[in-house]
Amino acid sequence: MSAPQATGTAPEQTRRPALAGGLLVATGLSDVLAAYGMIRSGSFIVLGEEGLYPIDVTAWSWLHLVAGVAVALAGLVAITGRRGAATVAIGCAVPALAVDLLLLPYAPIRLVLVAALDVAAIRLLLRHRRATGRAG
């Protein structure tokens, strides 16, 4: 049984991980900056039927900060195009996407844009893995 044939041209196969890595670095840095801002700002004030309520999202913000750092580093690894880099990048981007969706009520427009870029990067990495016929 022969190995699967790689589809696409060589420059196209090297551009996918580089573009996906760049997207992941950008979204990771965006998450880091947003999380730092939320940590420094303190509580959100929510208006309810019976008055104002402070909501503290500091713990979620720390989780967001860690996820952003992980995604930015995974993006740098994905740019190298080494074997296993796509798997590592996908493994960091998926939990970061979940954390982004958990914080959606607090910054909806930014998080929708970041989530869309994360999904695009994951799709590029999956297409790269399928085109090269390897798990990395």
N, CA, C and O atoms as CSV, one atom per row, in Angstrom:
chain,resi,resn,atom,element,x,y,z
A,1,MET,N,N,0.845,-1.162,0.000
A,1,MET,CA,C,0.000,0.000,0.000
A,1,MET,C,C,0.897,1.234,0.000
A,1,MET,O,O,1.795,1.347,0.834
A,2,SER,N,N,0.668,2.129,-0.901
A,2,SER,CA,C,1.514,3.321,-1.011
A,2,SER,C,C,0.973,4.444,-0.143
A,2,SER,O,O,-0.193,4.455,0.250
A,3,ALA,N,N,1.863,5.388,0.140
A,3,ALA,CA,C,1.473,6.550,0.950
A,3,ALA,C,C,0.538,7.437,0.144
A,3,ALA,O,O,0.648,7.483,-1.081
A,4,PRO,N,N,-0.375,8.138,0.793
A,4,PRO,CA,C,-1.281,9.027,0.067
A,4,PRO,C,C,-0.510,10.131,-0.650
A,4,PRO,O,O,0.486,10.650,-0.146
A,5,GLN,N,N,-0.992,10.467,-1.821
A,5,GLN,CA,C,-0.362,11.510,-2.610
A,5,GLN,C,C,-0.699,12.876,-2.036
A,5,GLN,O,O,-1.841,13.129,-1.651
A,6,ALA,N,N,0.277,13.743,-1.979
A,6,ALA,CA,C,0.051,15.119,-1.509
A,6,ALA,C,C,-0.615,15.903,-2.627
A,6,ALA,O,O,-0.179,15.855,-3.777
A,7,THR,N,N,-1.653,16.608,-2.291
A,7,THR,CA,C,-2.342,17.433,-3.274
A,7,THR,C,C,-1.914,18.869,-3.113
A,7,THR,O,O,-1.548,19.296,-2.018
A,8,GLY,N,N,-1.957,19.606,-4.182
A,8,GLY,CA,C,-1.571,21.015,-4.118
A,8,GLY,C,C,-0.100,21.178,-4.437
A,8,GLY,O,O,0.661,20.211,-4.449
A,9,THR,N,N,0.280,22.388,-4.690
A,9,THR,CA,C,1.663,22.680,-5.007
A,9,THR,C,C,2.478,22.829,-3.731
A,9,THR,O,O,1.925,23.010,-2.647
A,10,ALA,N,N,3.779,22.751,-3.869
A,10,ALA,CA,C,4.653,22.874,-2.694
A,10,ALA,C,C,4.518,24.235,-2.011
A,10,ALA,O,O,4.446,24.278,-0.783
A,11,PRO,N,N,4.481,25.356,-2.752
A,11,PRO,CA,C,4.300,26.633,-2.055
A,11,PRO,C,C,2.972,26.717,-1.313
A,11,PRO,O,O,2.892,27.321,-0.242
A,12,GLU,N,N,1.920,26.107,-1.884
A,12,GLU,CA,C,0.627,26.133,-1.213
A,12,GLU,C,C,0.686,25.352,0.093
A,12,GLU,O,O,0.079,25.754,1.086
A,13,GLN,N,N,1.409,24.243,0.098
A,13,GLN,CA,C,1.508,23.430,1.311
A,13,GLN,C,C,2.339,24.110,2.385
A,13,GLN,O,O,2.126,23.846,3.568
A,14,THR,N,N,3.261,24.960,2.028
A,14,THR,CA,C,4.043,25.669,3.036
A,14,THR,C,C,3.344,26.941,3.496
A,14,THR,O,O,3.625,27.439,4.587
A,15,ARG,N,N,2.445,27.468,2.687
A,15,ARG,CA,C,1.725,28.686,3.078
A,15,ARG,C,C,0.639,28.416,4.097
A,15,ARG,O,O,0.361,29.268,4.940
A,16,ARG,N,N,0.020,27.249,4.038
A,16,ARG,CA,C,-1.072,26.957,4.972
A,16,ARG,C,C,-0.624,27.016,6.436
A,16,ARG,O,O,-1.253,27.715,7.230
A,17,PRO,N,N,0.444,26.304,6.819
A,17,PRO,CA,C,0.853,26.392,8.226
A,17,PRO,C,C,1.356,27.780,8.600
A,17,PRO,O,O,1.178,28.215,9.738
A,18,ALA,N,N,1.972,28.469,7.674
A,18,ALA,CA,C,2.466,29.822,7.979
A,18,ALA,C,C,1.298,30.780,8.208
A,18,ALA,O,O,1.327,31.582,9.142
A,19,LEU,N,N,0.282,30.701,7.369
A,19,LEU,CA,C,-0.892,31.554,7.544
A,19,LEU,C,C,-1.647,31.187,8.819
A,19,LEU,O,O,-2.052,32.065,9.581
A,20,ALA,N,N,-1.832,29.895,9.046
A,20,ALA,CA,C,-2.526,29.450,10.262
A,20,ALA,C,C,-1.740,29.870,11.500
A,20,ALA,O,O,-2.329,30.317,12.484
A,21,GLY,N,N,-0.434,29.731,11.460
A,21,GLY,CA,C,0.389,30.152,12.593
A,21,GLY,C,C,0.295,31.644,12.836
A,21,GLY,O,O,0.228,32.084,13.984
A,22,GLY,N,N,0.288,32.427,11.769
A,22,GLY,CA,C,0.139,33.871,11.915
A,22,GLY,C,C,-1.205,34.252,12.512
A,22,GLY,O,O,-1.287,35.141,13.359
A,23,LEU,N,N,-2.266,33.572,12.064
A,23,LEU,CA,C,-3.592,33.828,12.630
A,23,LEU,C,C,-3.636,33.473,14.114
A,23,LEU,O,O,-4.215,34.202,14.919
A,24,LEU,N,N,-3.016,32.342,14.468
A,24,LEU,CA,C,-3.030,31.923,15.871
A,24,LEU,C,C,-2.202,32.862,16.746
A,24,LEU,O,O,-2.588,33.146,17.880
A,25,VAL,N,N,-1.080,33.342,16.238
A,25,VAL,CA,C,-0.284,34.303,17.008
A,25,VAL,C,C,-1.085,35.579,17.225
A,25,VAL,O,O,-1.095,36.127,18.327
A,26,ALA,N,N,-1.756,36.054,16.180
A,26,ALA,CA,C,-2.547,37.288,16.304
A,26,ALA,C,C,-3.700,37.120,17.286
A,26,ALA,O,O,-3.930,37.997,18.120
A,27,THR,N,N,-4.428,36.006,17.201
A,27,THR,CA,C,-5.549,35.802,18.121
A,27,THR,C,C,-5.059,35.555,19.540
A,27,THR,O,O,-5.702,35.976,20.501
A,28,GLY,N,N,-3.932,34.878,19.677
A,28,GLY,CA,C,-3.369,34.661,21.006
A,28,GLY,C,C,-2.964,35.965,21.669
A,28,GLY,O,O,-3.236,36.178,22.850
A,29,LEU,N,N,-2.313,36.840,20.909
A,29,LEU,CA,C,-1.928,38.145,21.468
A,29,LEU,C,C,-3.154,38.997,21.784
A,29,LEU,O,O,-3.168,39.728,22.775
A,30,SER,N,N,-4.174,38.905,20.950
A,30,SER,CA,C,-5.418,39.624,21.218
A,30,SER,C,C,-6.060,39.125,22.516
A,30,SER,O,O,-6.543,39.918,23.324
A,31,ASP,N,N,-6.060,37.814,22.704
A,31,ASP,CA,C,-6.607,37.246,23.934
A,31,ASP,C,C,-5.795,37.669,25.154
A,31,ASP,O,O,-6.360,37.968,26.206
A,32,VAL,N,N,-4.481,37.694,25.015
A,32,VAL,CA,C,-3.617,38.104,26.137
A,32,VAL,C,C,-3.902,39.549,26.530
A,32,VAL,O,O,-4.060,39.854,27.712
A,33,LEU,N,N,-3.966,40.429,25.551
A,33,LEU,CA,C,-4.230,41.840,25.846
A,33,LEU,C,C,-5.616,42.052,26.445
A,33,LEU,O,O,-5.774,42.829,27.387
A,34,ALA,N,N,-6.619,41.366,25.903
A,34,ALA,CA,C,-7.979,41.502,26.432
A,34,ALA,C,C,-8.068,40.943,27.851
A,34,ALA,O,O,-8.712,41.540,28.715
A,35,ALA,N,N,-7.427,39.805,28.092
A,35,ALA,CA,C,-7.461,39.216,29.429
A,35,ALA,C,C,-6.758,40.115,30.434
A,35,ALA,O,O,-7.231,40.283,31.558
A,36,TYR,N,N,-5.641,40.688,30.039
A,36,TYR,CA,C,-4.932,41.604,30.928
A,36,TYR,C,C,-5.817,42.807,31.269
A,36,TYR,O,O,-5.861,43.248,32.418
A,37,GLY,N,N,-6.507,43.320,30.281
A,37,GLY,CA,C,-7.419,44.441,30.520
A,37,GLY,C,C,-8.552,44.075,31.449
A,37,GLY,O,O,-8.930,44.870,32.309
A,38,MET,N,N,-9.104,42.875,31.289
A,38,MET,CA,C,-10.195,42.452,32.170
A,38,MET,C,C,-9.699,42.202,33.593
A,38,MET,O,O,-10.418,42.473,34.555
A,39,ILE,N,N,-8.476,41.687,33.732
A,39,ILE,CA,C,-7.913,41.466,35.063
A,39,ILE,C,C,-7.709,42.794,35.765
A,39,ILE,O,O,-8.009,42.919,36.952
A,40,ARG,N,N,-7.207,43.775,35.055
A,40,ARG,CA,C,-6.929,45.082,35.646
A,40,ARG,C,C,-8.188,45.906,35.906
A,40,ARG,O,O,-8.190,46.752,36.800
A,41,SER,N,N,-9.262,45.675,35.140
A,41,SER,CA,C,-10.442,46.533,35.260
A,41,SER,C,C,-11.325,46.193,36.456
A,41,SER,O,O,-12.090,47.042,36.912
A,42,GLY,N,N,-11.237,44.994,36.962
A,42,GLY,CA,C,-12.075,44.638,38.106
A,42,GLY,C,C,-13.407,44.066,37.679
A,42,GLY,O,O,-13.493,43.336,36.692
A,43,SER,N,N,-14.445,44.396,38.424
A,43,SER,CA,C,-15.766,43.800,38.222
A,43,SER,C,C,-16.555,44.512,37.117
A,43,SER,O,O,-16.352,45.693,36.836
A,44,PHE,N,N,-17.450,43.756,36.514
A,44,PHE,CA,C,-18.449,44.322,35.616
A,44,PHE,C,C,-19.674,44.650,36.466
A,44,PHE,O,O,-19.966,43.940,37.428
A,45,ILE,N,N,-20.375,45.692,36.129
A,45,ILE,CA,C,-21.607,46.060,36.821
A,45,ILE,C,C,-22.774,45.708,35.906
A,45,ILE,O,O,-22.842,46.154,34.761
A,46,VAL,N,N,-23.689,44.901,36.431
A,46,VAL,CA,C,-24.846,44.450,35.662
A,46,VAL,C,C,-26.101,45.020,36.307
A,46,VAL,O,O,-26.269,44.962,37.525
A,47,LEU,N,N,-26.972,45.567,35.484
A,47,LEU,CA,C,-28.238,46.103,35.957
A,47,LEU,C,C,-29.293,45.011,35.911
A,47,LEU,O,O,-29.610,44.481,34.847
A,48,GLY,N,N,-29.830,44.681,37.077
A,48,GLY,CA,C,-30.881,43.679,37.173
A,48,GLY,C,C,-32.183,44.322,37.586
A,48,GLY,O,O,-32.258,45.541,37.744
A,49,GLU,N,N,-33.206,43.515,37.762
A,49,GLU,CA,C,-34.515,44.033,38.154
A,49,GLU,C,C,-34.494,44.633,39.555
A,49,GLU,O,O,-35.257,45.551,39.853
A,50,GLU,N,N,-33.616,44.112,40.414
A,50,GLU,CA,C,-33.588,44.582,41.790
A,50,GLU,C,C,-32.380,45.461,42.096
A,50,GLU,O,O,-32.081,45.700,43.266
A,51,GLY,N,N,-31.687,45.942,41.085
A,51,GLY,CA,C,-30.563,46.840,41.337
A,51,GLY,C,C,-29.329,46.482,40.537
A,51,GLY,O,O,-29.398,45.755,39.546
A,52,LEU,N,N,-28.195,47.008,40.984
A,52,LEU,CA,C,-26.918,46.781,40.328
A,52,LEU,C,C,-26.172,45.654,41.027
A,52,LEU,O,O,-26.167,45.561,42.255
A,53,TYR,N,N,-25.540,44.800,40.225
A,53,TYR,CA,C,-24.781,43.678,40.764
A,53,TYR,C,C,-23.379,43.683,40.169
A,53,TYR,O,O,-23.226,43.744,38.949
A,54,PRO,N,N,-22.357,43.619,41.013
A,54,PRO,CA,C,-20.997,43.481,40.475
A,54,PRO,C,C,-20.718,42.016,40.129
A,54,PRO,O,O,-21.025,41.119,40.915
A,55,ILE,N,N,-20.152,41.786,38.983
A,55,ILE,CA,C,-19.790,40.439,38.556
A,55,ILE,C,C,-18.281,40.417,38.329
A,55,ILE,O,O,-17.750,41.168,37.511
A,56,ASP,N,N,-17.609,39.549,39.064
A,56,ASP,CA,C,-16.159,39.449,38.988
A,56,ASP,C,C,-15.783,38.325,38.016
A,56,ASP,O,O,-16.160,37.173,38.231
A,57,VAL,N,N,-15.053,38.646,36.962
A,57,VAL,CA,C,-14.627,37.655,35.981
A,57,VAL,C,C,-13.112,37.465,36.021
A,57,VAL,O,O,-12.508,37.087,35.016
A,58,THR,N,N,-12.500,37.722,37.166
A,58,THR,CA,C,-11.050,37.638,37.265
A,58,THR,C,C,-10.545,36.224,37.002
A,58,THR,O,O,-9.562,36.050,36.281
A,59,ALA,N,N,-11.192,35.217,37.566
A,59,ALA,CA,C,-10.738,33.836,37.350
A,59,ALA,C,C,-10.840,33.450,35.879
A,59,ALA,O,O,-9.932,32.820,35.335
A,60,TRP,N,N,-11.949,33.827,35.231
A,60,TRP,CA,C,-12.095,33.545,33.801
A,60,TRP,C,C,-11.051,34.309,32.991
A,60,TRP,O,O,-10.567,33.820,31.971
A,61,SER,N,N,-10.712,35.496,33.446
A,61,SER,CA,C,-9.717,36.294,32.736
A,61,SER,C,C,-8.333,35.665,32.823
A,61,SER,O,O,-7.574,35.695,31.854
A,62,TRP,N,N,-7.999,35.093,33.982
A,62,TRP,CA,C,-6.716,34.391,34.095
A,62,TRP,C,C,-6.682,33.175,33.176
A,62,TRP,O,O,-5.663,32.902,32.542
A,63,LEU,N,N,-7.782,32.451,33.103
A,63,LEU,CA,C,-7.875,31.313,32.187
A,63,LEU,C,C,-7.732,31.784,30.743
A,63,LEU,O,O,-7.080,31.126,29.932
A,64,HIS,N,N,-8.336,32.913,30.427
A,64,HIS,CA,C,-8.247,33.505,29.096
A,64,HIS,C,C,-6.800,33.910,28.786
A,64,HIS,O,O,-6.332,33.730,27.662
A,65,LEU,N,N,-6.100,34.451,29.770
A,65,LEU,CA,C,-4.704,34.837,29.605
A,65,LEU,C,C,-3.831,33.622,29.308
A,65,LEU,O,O,-3.001,33.662,28.400
A,66,VAL,N,N,-4.013,32.548,30.063
A,66,VAL,CA,C,-3.233,31.329,29.851
A,66,VAL,C,C,-3.526,30.736,28.472
A,66,VAL,O,O,-2.610,30.313,27.767
A,67,ALA,N,N,-4.794,30.709,28.093
A,67,ALA,CA,C,-5.164,30.184,26.777
A,67,ALA,C,C,-4.575,31.039,25.658
A,67,ALA,O,O,-4.136,30.505,24.640
A,68,GLY,N,N,-4.561,32.351,25.835
A,68,GLY,CA,C,-3.979,33.236,24.821
A,68,GLY,C,C,-2.491,33.023,24.653
A,68,GLY,O,O,-1.990,33.015,23.529
A,69,VAL,N,N,-1.779,32.849,25.752
A,69,VAL,CA,C,-0.338,32.580,25.677
A,69,VAL,C,C,-0.088,31.244,24.980
A,69,VAL,O,O,0.804,31.132,24.140
A,70,ALA,N,N,-0.888,30.226,25.337
A,70,ALA,CA,C,-0.730,28.912,24.718
A,70,ALA,C,C,-0.985,28.966,23.211
A,70,ALA,O,O,-0.262,28.343,22.434
A,71,VAL,N,N,-2.004,29.705,22.803
A,71,VAL,CA,C,-2.324,29.798,21.373
A,71,VAL,C,C,-1.233,30.568,20.627
A,71,VAL,O,O,-0.860,30.187,19.517
A,72,ALA,N,N,-0.726,31.630,21.215
A,72,ALA,CA,C,0.338,32.395,20.561
A,72,ALA,C,C,1.589,31.531,20.386
A,72,ALA,O,O,2.212,31.553,19.325
A,73,LEU,N,N,1.955,30.780,21.409
A,73,LEU,CA,C,3.123,29.892,21.297
A,73,LEU,C,C,2.870,28.764,20.300
A,73,LEU,O,O,3.765,28.394,19.540
A,74,ALA,N,N,1.651,28.216,20.300
A,74,ALA,CA,C,1.315,27.172,19.327
A,74,ALA,C,C,1.344,27.713,17.902
A,74,ALA,O,O,1.713,26.996,16.971
A,75,GLY,N,N,0.954,28.975,17.728
A,75,GLY,CA,C,1.042,29.597,16.408
A,75,GLY,C,C,2.483,29.714,15.941
A,75,GLY,O,O,2.781,29.497,14.766
A,76,LEU,N,N,3.378,30.059,16.861
A,76,LEU,CA,C,4.797,30.120,16.506
A,76,LEU,C,C,5.336,28.737,16.130
A,76,LEU,O,O,6.160,28.613,15.223
A,77,VAL,N,N,4.871,27.706,16.824
A,77,VAL,CA,C,5.278,26.342,16.493
A,77,VAL,C,C,4.713,25.941,15.136
A,77,VAL,O,O,5.400,25.286,14.353
A,78,ALA,N,N,3.474,26.324,14.847
A,78,ALA,CA,C,2.841,25.964,13.570
A,78,ALA,C,C,3.561,26.601,12.392
A,78,ALA,O,O,3.613,26.019,11.309
A,79,ILE,N,N,4.114,27.784,12.591
A,79,ILE,CA,C,4.832,28.461,11.504
A,79,ILE,C,C,6.038,27.642,11.056
A,79,ILE,O,O,6.405,27.670,9.881
A,80,THR,N,N,6.653,26.914,11.982
A,80,THR,CA,C,7.837,26.115,11.627
A,80,THR,C,C,7.496,24.998,10.665
A,80,THR,O,O,8.342,24.582,9.874
A,81,GLY,N,N,6.256,24.503,10.719
A,81,GLY,CA,C,5.841,23.439,9.810
A,81,GLY,C,C,6.422,22.087,10.162
A,81,GLY,O,O,6.355,21.166,9.349
A,82,ARG,N,N,6.984,21.939,11.333
A,82,ARG,CA,C,7.559,20.654,11.741
A,82,ARG,C,C,6.479,19.609,11.944
A,82,ARG,O,O,5.300,19.922,12.107
A,83,ARG,N,N,6.909,18.378,11.929
A,83,ARG,CA,C,5.992,17.260,12.150
A,83,ARG,C,C,5.409,17.375,13.559
A,83,ARG,O,O,6.149,17.544,14.528
A,84,GLY,N,N,4.130,17.287,13.665
A,84,GLY,CA,C,3.447,17.395,14.947
A,84,GLY,C,C,3.045,18.815,15.314
A,84,GLY,O,O,2.280,19.012,16.258
A,85,ALA,N,N,3.545,19.805,14.588
A,85,ALA,CA,C,3.234,21.199,14.904
A,85,ALA,C,C,1.758,21.500,14.708
A,85,ALA,O,O,1.159,22.233,15.495
A,86,ALA,N,N,1.172,20.936,13.661
A,86,ALA,CA,C,-0.254,21.183,13.407
A,86,ALA,C,C,-1.102,20.574,14.513
A,86,ALA,O,O,-2.099,21.167,14.926
A,87,THR,N,N,-0.722,19.408,14.992
A,87,THR,CA,C,-1.469,18.757,16.064
A,87,THR,C,C,-1.394,19.572,17.349
A,87,THR,O,O,-2.396,19.740,18.045
A,88,VAL,N,N,-0.209,20.073,17.658
A,88,VAL,CA,C,-0.039,20.902,18.855
A,88,VAL,C,C,-0.859,22.182,18.731
A,88,VAL,O,O,-1.529,22.589,19.681
A,89,ALA,N,N,-0.806,22.812,17.569
A,89,ALA,CA,C,-1.539,24.060,17.363
A,89,ALA,C,C,-3.044,23.845,17.458
A,89,ALA,O,O,-3.749,24.650,18.067
A,90,ILE,N,N,-3.535,22.773,16.867
A,90,ILE,CA,C,-4.963,22.469,16.952
A,90,ILE,C,C,-5.344,22.154,18.399
A,90,ILE,O,O,-6.397,22.579,18.876
A,91,GLY,N,N,-4.490,21.416,19.084
A,91,GLY,CA,C,-4.751,21.067,20.482
A,91,GLY,C,C,-4.788,22.269,21.405
A,91,GLY,O,O,-5.450,22.223,22.441
A,92,CYS,N,N,-4.101,23.338,21.060
A,92,CYS,CA,C,-4.161,24.569,21.859
A,92,CYS,C,C,-5.295,25.491,21.407
A,92,CYS,O,O,-5.886,26.196,22.226
A,93,ALA,N,N,-5.596,25.486,20.121
A,93,ALA,CA,C,-6.608,26.401,19.590
A,93,ALA,C,C,-8.031,25.987,19.978
A,93,ALA,O,O,-8.880,26.851,20.202
A,94,VAL,N,N,-8.300,24.703,20.060
A,94,VAL,CA,C,-9.661,24.262,20.370
A,94,VAL,C,C,-10.071,24.641,21.797
A,94,VAL,O,O,-11.160,25.185,21.976
A,95,PRO,N,N,-9.236,24.375,22.836
A,95,PRO,CA,C,-9.641,24.839,24.172
A,95,PRO,C,C,-9.709,26.365,24.277
A,95,PRO,O,O,-10.563,26.898,24.986
A,96,ALA,N,N,-8.818,27.067,23.577
A,96,ALA,CA,C,-8.866,28.527,23.592
A,96,ALA,C,C,-10.158,29.029,22.959
A,96,ALA,O,O,-10.723,30.029,23.401
A,97,LEU,N,N,-10.617,28.346,21.941
A,97,LEU,CA,C,-11.892,28.689,21.316
A,97,LEU,C,C,-13.038,28.503,22.307
A,97,LEU,O,O,-13.960,29.318,22.352
A,98,ALA,N,N,-12.984,27.437,23.099
A,98,ALA,CA,C,-14.016,27.210,24.120
A,98,ALA,C,C,-13.989,28.312,25.183
A,98,ALA,O,O,-15.043,28.779,25.615
A,99,VAL,N,N,-12.795,28.728,25.606
A,99,VAL,CA,C,-12.682,29.804,26.596
A,99,VAL,C,C,-13.209,31.110,26.013
A,99,VAL,O,O,-13.885,31.872,26.703
A,100,ASP,N,N,-12.902,31.368,24.751
A,100,ASP,CA,C,-13.429,32.568,24.097
A,100,ASP,C,C,-14.957,32.569,24.113
A,100,ASP,O,O,-15.581,33.595,24.385
A,101,LEU,N,N,-15.546,31.430,23.825
A,101,LEU,CA,C,-17.009,31.364,23.793
A,101,LEU,C,C,-17.616,31.513,25.186
A,101,LEU,O,O,-18.740,31.997,25.316
A,102,LEU,N,N,-16.889,31.105,26.233
A,102,LEU,CA,C,-17.391,31.294,27.595
A,102,LEU,C,C,-17.425,32.769,27.990
A,102,LEU,O,O,-18.278,33.186,28.774
A,103,LEU,N,N,-16.498,33.555,27.447
A,103,LEU,CA,C,-16.450,34.980,27.768
A,103,LEU,C,C,-17.220,35.836,26.761
A,103,LEU,O,O,-17.107,37.061,26.772
A,104,LEU,N,N,-17.987,35.205,25.909
A,104,LEU,CA,C,-18.731,35.905,24.860
A,104,LEU,C,C,-19.638,37.029,25.372
A,104,LEU,O,O,-19.701,38.067,24.714
A,105,PRO,N,N,-20.341,36.895,26.497
A,105,PRO,CA,C,-21.223,37.989,26.928
A,105,PRO,C,C,-20.489,39.277,27.302
A,105,PRO,O,O,-21.101,40.344,27.321
A,106,TYR,N,N,-19.207,39.200,27.596
A,106,TYR,CA,C,-18.487,40.366,28.082
A,106,TYR,C,C,-17.806,41.166,26.970
A,106,TYR,O,O,-17.549,42.357,27.147
A,107,ALA,N,N,-17.512,40.543,25.840
A,107,ALA,CA,C,-16.908,41.242,24.703
A,107,ALA,C,C,-17.337,40.529,23.419
A,107,ALA,O,O,-16.510,39.891,22.768
A,108,PRO,N,N,-18.607,40.628,23.048
A,108,PRO,CA,C,-19.127,39.791,21.971
A,108,PRO,C,C,-18.509,40.030,20.602
A,108,PRO,O,O,-18.209,39.070,19.893
A,109,ILE,N,N,-18.314,41.265,20.218
A,109,ILE,CA,C,-17.816,41.528,18.861
A,109,ILE,C,C,-16.383,41.040,18.709
A,109,ILE,O,O,-16.061,40.362,17.733
A,110,ARG,N,N,-15.520,41.375,19.659
A,110,ARG,CA,C,-14.130,40.950,19.591
A,110,ARG,C,C,-14.021,39.428,19.636
A,110,ARG,O,O,-13.240,38.837,18.891
A,111,LEU,N,N,-14.798,38.801,20.501
A,111,LEU,CA,C,-14.698,37.356,20.636
A,111,LEU,C,C,-15.244,36.615,19.420
A,111,LEU,O,O,-14.735,35.546,19.081
A,112,VAL,N,N,-16.239,37.140,18.772
A,112,VAL,CA,C,-16.727,36.511,17.538
A,112,VAL,C,C,-15.652,36.592,16.457
A,112,VAL,O,O,-15.425,35.622,15.734
A,113,LEU,N,N,-14.993,37.734,16.344
A,113,LEU,CA,C,-13.920,37.868,15.354
A,113,LEU,C,C,-12.750,36.945,15.668
A,113,LEU,O,O,-12.215,36.291,14.774
A,114,VAL,N,N,-12.354,36.891,16.930
A,114,VAL,CA,C,-11.241,36.025,17.330
A,114,VAL,C,C,-11.609,34.557,17.112
A,114,VAL,O,O,-10.789,33.777,16.629
A,115,ALA,N,N,-12.825,34.184,17.462
A,115,ALA,CA,C,-13.263,32.802,17.269
A,115,ALA,C,C,-13.274,32.438,15.784
A,115,ALA,O,O,-12.892,31.326,15.419
A,116,ALA,N,N,-13.703,33.352,14.935
A,116,ALA,CA,C,-13.708,33.084,13.493
A,116,ALA,C,C,-12.288,32.882,12.969
A,116,ALA,O,O,-12.053,32.004,12.138
A,117,LEU,N,N,-11.346,33.683,13.445
A,117,LEU,CA,C,-9.957,33.515,13.018
A,117,LEU,C,C,-9.372,32.212,13.550
A,117,LEU,O,O,-8.604,31.554,12.848
A,118,ASP,N,N,-9.719,31.828,14.771
A,118,ASP,CA,C,-9.267,30.539,15.313
A,118,ASP,C,C,-9.803,29.383,14.485
A,118,ASP,O,O,-9.066,28.447,14.174
A,119,VAL,N,N,-11.083,29.440,14.124
A,119,VAL,CA,C,-11.680,28.381,13.311
A,119,VAL,C,C,-11.014,28.328,11.935
A,119,VAL,O,O,-10.774,27.242,11.408
A,120,ALA,N,N,-10.716,29.480,11.355
A,120,ALA,CA,C,-10.031,29.505,10.055
A,120,ALA,C,C,-8.642,28.880,10.167
A,120,ALA,O,O,-8.224,28.139,9.276
A,121,ALA,N,N,-7.929,29.168,11.243
A,121,ALA,CA,C,-6.597,28.592,11.429
A,121,ALA,C,C,-6.682,27.084,11.625
A,121,ALA,O,O,-5.870,26.341,11.074
A,122,ILE,N,N,-7.656,26.629,12.402
A,122,ILE,CA,C,-7.831,25.190,12.607
A,122,ILE,C,C,-8.142,24.506,11.283
A,122,ILE,O,O,-7.620,23.429,10.995
A,123,ARG,N,N,-8.989,25.132,10.484
A,123,ARG,CA,C,-9.343,24.561,9.177
A,123,ARG,C,C,-8.123,24.479,8.265
A,123,ARG,O,O,-7.929,23.475,7.579
A,124,LEU,N,N,-7.303,25.522,8.251
A,124,LEU,CA,C,-6.076,25.497,7.445
A,124,LEU,C,C,-5.142,24.380,7.889
A,124,LEU,O,O,-4.562,23.682,7.057
A,125,LEU,N,N,-4.998,24.211,9.190
A,125,LEU,CA,C,-4.106,23.169,9.697
A,125,LEU,C,C,-4.642,21.774,9.390
A,125,LEU,O,O,-3.870,20.869,9.071
A,126,LEU,N,N,-5.945,21.595,9.483
A,126,LEU,CA,C,-6.532,20.298,9.145
A,126,LEU,C,C,-6.371,19.992,7.658
A,126,LEU,O,O,-6.086,18.856,7.279
A,127,ARG,N,N,-6.552,21.001,6.826
A,127,ARG,CA,C,-6.357,20.804,5.377
A,127,ARG,C,C,-4.901,20.496,5.073
A,127,ARG,O,O,-4.611,19.681,4.197
A,128,HIS,N,N,-3.985,21.136,5.782
A,128,HIS,CA,C,-2.563,20.861,5.586
A,128,HIS,C,C,-2.234,19.423,5.983
A,128,HIS,O,O,-1.504,18.729,5.275
A,129,ARG,N,N,-2.769,18.984,7.105
A,129,ARG,CA,C,-2.524,17.606,7.543
A,129,ARG,C,C,-3.078,16.600,6.539
A,129,ARG,O,O,-2.436,15.594,6.237
A,130,ARG,N,N,-4.266,16.876,6.028
A,130,ARG,CA,C,-4.866,15.957,5.057
A,130,ARG,C,C,-4.084,15.959,3.739
A,130,ARG,O,O,-3.902,14.910,3.121
A,131,ALA,N,N,-3.623,17.141,3.310
A,131,ALA,CA,C,-2.909,17.247,2.034
A,131,ALA,C,C,-1.539,16.572,2.093
A,131,ALA,O,O,-1.095,15.986,1.106
A,132,THR,N,N,-0.876,16.650,3.229
A,132,THR,CA,C,0.445,16.035,3.335
A,132,THR,C,C,0.357,14.566,3.693
A,132,THR,O,O,1.340,13.834,3.573
A,133,GLY,N,N,-0.823,14.126,4.135
A,133,GLY,CA,C,-0.995,12.701,4.443
A,133,GLY,C,C,-0.294,12.257,5.698
A,133,GLY,O,O,0.054,11.085,5.836
A,134,ARG,N,N,-0.081,13.180,6.620
A,134,ARG,CA,C,0.572,12.805,7.880
A,134,ARG,C,C,-0.216,13.383,9.044
A,134,ARG,O,O,-1.035,14.287,8.875
A,135,ALA,N,N,0.041,12.854,10.205
A,135,ALA,CA,C,-0.695,13.278,11.394
A,135,ALA,C,C,-0.079,14.510,12.023
A,135,ALA,O,O,-0.606,14.967,13.038
A,136,GLY,N,N,0.963,15.068,11.517
A,136,GLY,CA,C,1.631,16.214,12.125
A,136,GLY,C,C,1.487,17.378,11.291
A,136,GLY,O,O,1.985,18.450,11.635
